[in-house]
Amino acid sequence: MTMPYLAQRDQRQTLEWLHGGLFTVLLDSQATEGRLTVGLFDVPKGEAPPFHVHTREDEVFFLLMGEARQDAR
């Protein structure tokens, strides 16, 4: 495996997310042999991913700006 690194701004892939949000890939799973993906979500106020369950991986959130509510069912 090569040394994983966060993609520079001009190398990042940005995907359209639900309801006008964006997901920018900072470090993809290919660079970490499927162990980790790091991304930046930018979503309008009041929007969130639909409820879902991860059975093979963890999910971690860091809030950079604004407010968020997390429901861990």
Beta strands, then each sheet from edge to edge (+ up, - down):
strand 1: 13-16
strand 2: 22-27
strand 3: 38-42
sheet 1: 1+ 2- 3+
end
